[in-house]
Amino acid sequence: MSWASVLAGAAAAAALSLILLVLGTGLGLAAMSPWAGEGAQAQTIGVTGIVWLALTQLAASGLGGYLAGRLRTRWRDTHVDEVHFRDTAHGLLSWAVATLFTAALLGATISGILGAGVKAASTVAGGTVAAAGAAGAAGAGAGVGAIGSAGRDAGSASMTGGGSESGLRDATGFDLGYYLDAMLRRDPAATSATSATAAGNTAAGSSMGTAGAAGSTGSSNAGLNGANPATLRTQPDVGTANLLPELSRLLMHAWRQGGTLSPEDQRQAGALVSQRTGLSQVDAERRVNELLQRARTDAQAAEARARDAADTARKAAMQAALWMFVALLIGAFTASWLATIGGRQRDQHD
């Protein structure tokens, strides 16, 4: 056994493997593009990567095996079958040493690259979520500002008390905050009716004089602060600070029970929504049920997409492992075969 020739062939094979893998990585990155309609498709890149891996094994293992057979010492007075076996063993050992060395080197490198990629993706995802939350809060504040200063106060109470974007998540991470916000949106029809009533009261107060105007103003203020659920209030009622936490608890309890409210909880949730939005009790309960149904549908769709993504990743990893196994077997055979050729040439030129 000539270990010097084995190590020499392994070093050459490992170096060529590294060069070709780096080149293949560069070509693959050059073929990809984050823009839609540009760059090669994922399937094309996958097939090309498998072919490139097989060619890398052919070239590197062949070079290592040939050098291991060509650089060995000549075995005099040895049967030709024994020489053939030893050359084959030299080629196989050179392939094995090169494969282990390359795997150890690339394993550490790939782990570092994947760790940096995961960290970067987490940072980008976190920044995207934060930006979306900030944009949603700004949009909500702008929409409420169009109603008036009192409406802005109520909208601020809604966003502060809800905490929906961080506090209404189920065990799978599905966010129910959007659906809570949708339940508490004010009714445009009620807004129009309230504006028309206020305009009529103002006109009537002006025709009756200063005293009538004062009475009308007092009546209007009483209407704003009253507890009539059929009209839209522009200021929160007494106890509104506890409205959002209670509604959040009702929704989370219903979500844990399969997304269905009990009759008592449904009436209570409808009363809370009616108090906040100006809808009637029946319409408020209908809105709560419809949004809960939509939340269940969206959650099921999100779960299906997650399962599809996981299954796609599983299949891709399985195919990559199987084709890598095939490529390594090709490399082992090529190294052993070319070692016999190198050994034969070594004996002919001695």
N, C-alpha and C positions, 0 to 999 in steps of 0.2 A: 504494500500500500504506500503510495506516494502522496502524503498529506500536503506537501508543498504545492503540487500541481492542483490538488483539490481546492485549496484555499485561494490559489491564484485564479482559477476558473470561477470560483464563487464571488471573488471581489469584482471581476470583470462583469459577471452577470448582474450583480447588485447595482453596480454603477450604471450599466446600460438600462436596467429596469427603471432606475430613478430618473434618468434623463428622459426616457420615453414617456413615463407617467407624467412628469412635469410638462412635457410638450403636449401630451394629450389633454391635460387640464387646461392649458392655455388655449388650445384650439377649441375645446368645448365651451369655455367662457366666451371666446370670440364669436361662436355660433349662436349663443343665447342672447336674448334681449328682453328687458322688462316691458317693452311697449307692445301693445296688441298688434298683431299682423306682421311683426318683424321678428327675424331670427328663426332658427329651426324649431320644429315642434319637439315636444318632450319625448315622444316615441322615437323620432329620428335620432335624437341625441343619445337615447338609451341604447339603441341598436348599434350606433356608431361607437359608443363606449365599450360595448361588449366585443366588437370586432377589434378595436384598438387594444384591448386587454389581451386578447388572444394573440395578436401580432407581437405585442410586447413580450409575452411569454415565449413565443417562437424564437424571436431574435435574441433575447437575453439568455435564455436557457441554452439555445444552440451555441452561442458564443462561449458561455461558461463550460459546457460539456466538451466542446472541441478543444479548448485550451487545457482542460483537465486531462484529456487523453493525449494531446500532442506534447505536453510538457513533462509527462511522467518519464521515469527511467525505463530503459529497456529490460524486459525480463527474459534473460537468456535461459536456454534449456527448460522452457516452460511450454506445455502443450498449447496448441492454438486455441482450443476451447477455453482453457483457463485464462488465457490472455484476453479473449473476447469477454469473458465474465468480469474480469478485473476492470477492463475499460468501461464496461457498462456500469459497474459499481462506482467508479470514479466520476462518471457523468452524473449519476443519480445523487451522489453525495455533494457534488458541487452545486447542483440545483437546490438540494435541501438546505445547505448552509446559506446560499444566496437568498432563498425564500424567507428563512427565519430572520436573517439580518434586515432584509427589506421590510418585512412585516413589523419588526421592532422599531425601525426608524420611522416608517410611514405611520405606524400606529400612534406614536407620540405626536407626530406632526398633525395628523388628522384629528386627534383628540383636541389639540390646541385650537385648530381652525374651527371645529364644530362648537367648542365652548365659546369662542369669540362670536360665532354666528348666532348661537342661541341667546347670548347676552345682548347682542345688538338687536335681534328681533324682539326680545322682551322690552328693551328700551323704546324701540319704535312703536310697539303696540301700546305700551303705557302712555307714551306721548300722544298717540292718536286718540286713545280713550279720553285723556285729560282734555285735549283740544275739542273733542266732540262734546264733552260735558260743559266746557266753558262756552262753546258756541250755542248749545241749547239753552243755557242759563241766560245768555245775552239776548237770544231771540225771545225767550219768555218774558224777560224784563221789558223789551221793546213793545211786545204785543200788549202787555198789561198797561204800559205807559200811555197807550192810545185811549184807554178808558177814562183816565183822570188820575189825580193824585191819590184819591182814596183807593181807586182800583190798584194803583201801584203798591200801596201798603198791603192790600190783600194778597197780591201776587207775591210780594216778598215773604209774607207769612207762609204762603203755600210752599215756596221753595225751601225756606229755612226749616219749617216743621216737617217737611216730607223726608228730606235726606234720602230720596228714593233711589238715586243712582248708586248708592253704596249700601243701603240698609235693606233693600228688598231683593235679595238674591236667594235662590233655592240651593239645595245641596249640589246641584250640577253647575252653579254659577249663572243660571239664567236670570236676567234682570227684569223684575216686574215694575220697576220705577216708571217706565214710560206709560204703562197701562194705568197706573195710579194717577199720573198726571192727566191722562186722557179722560178718566172718570171725573176729574174735578174741573174740566174746562167749562167756562161759562156758556150759557145758551144764547146764541145770537138773537133768536126770536124774543127771548125775554129781555135782552138788551134793547131791542127796538121798541118793545112795548113800554119799557120803563122810560125811555127817552121821550116817546110820544106823550106819555102821561105827565112827565115833568114839564114838557112844553105847554101842554094844555093848562096845567095848574098855574104856570107862570103868566100866561095870557089872561086867565081869569082873575088872578090877583092884581094885575096891572089895571084892569077895567074897574075893579071895585075900590081902588084907592090904596093909600098907605096902610090902613088898618087891615084891609082885605089881603094885601100883599104879605103883611106880617103873618096873618093867620095861615095863608097858603104856604109860606115858608116853613112855619112850624109843623103844618100837616105833612109837608114833603119830608122834613127831617124825621118825623115820626115814622113815615113809611119806610125810609131807608134803614132805620134801626129796628123796625118791627120784625116779627118772626113768621111772616107769611111765606111759605115755601113756594108759592106760585109766582112770585116776583123775584127779579134779580136784585140782590143787594150789592151796593158798591163799597160797603164797609163790612168787616167781619162781625158776626154776632158774638154775644157773650159765650165763651167756651170754644171759640174757633181754634184756639191754640191747642186744644186736645183733639181736634177733629182728625187731623192727618195721622197721628200715631194710632188712634183707635181704628181708623179705616185700614191702615197698614197691617195692624194685627189681625183684623178680620180677613183680609186678603191672604195673608200668609197661612192662617189656619185653614182657609178653604183650599189653598194650593196644596197643603200637606194632606188634605183629605181627598185629593183627586181633582181639585179645581172646581168644586161645587159648593155653594153656600147653603147652609141650612135655612129653612124658612125664617127663623128668628134673625139669623145673621143677615139674610137678604133684606129683610125689612129695615134693620138697623143701618146697613150699608147704604140702602136707598135713601134713608132719612138724612144721613150725613152728606151724601152727594147732592140731594135736593137742597139742603141748607146752604151748601157752598155755591151751587150753580144756578139755582132758581128754577130747576125743573120740577115738575110734579112728582109725587111719590112713585106713581106707576112708571113714568118715563125714566126716573132715576134708577129704579130697580132694573128696568130693561137695559139701560146703558151698562150697569154693573155686570149683568149676565152676559151681554154681548162681548164686552171687553175681556171678561174671564175666558169665554170661549175662544176669542181670538188669541189670547195669551197661550192657551193650551195648544192651539193649532201651530202657533209660531214655535213653541217649545218642542213639539214633536218634529217639526221641520228642521229645527236646529240640531236636534239629536240625530236625525237621519243623515243630515249633512256631515256631522262629526263622525258617525259610523262609516259613511262612505269614504271619508278622507282617511280614516284609520285603516280601512280595508284596502284602499289603494296603496297606502304606504306599506302595508304588510305584503301585498303582492309584489310591489317593486323590490322590497328587501329580499323576498324569497327568490325572485328571478335573478337578482344580482348575486346572491349567494350560490345558486346553482350554476350560473354561467362562470362565476369565478372558480368554482370547483372544476368545471370542465377545462377552463384555461390552464389551471395549475397542472392537471393531468397531462395536457398537451405539452406543457413545459417540461415535465418530468420525462416524458417519452422522448422529446426532442433532444434533451441534454444527454440521455443515455445513448441514443442512437449516434449523435455526432461525436460523442466520446470514443466510440468504437472506430469511427472514421479517422479521428485525429490520432488514435493509438496505432492504427494500421499504417498511416503515413509516417508516423515516428519510427516504426520498425523498418520501413522501406528505405529510409534515408540515413540509417545508422551505418 
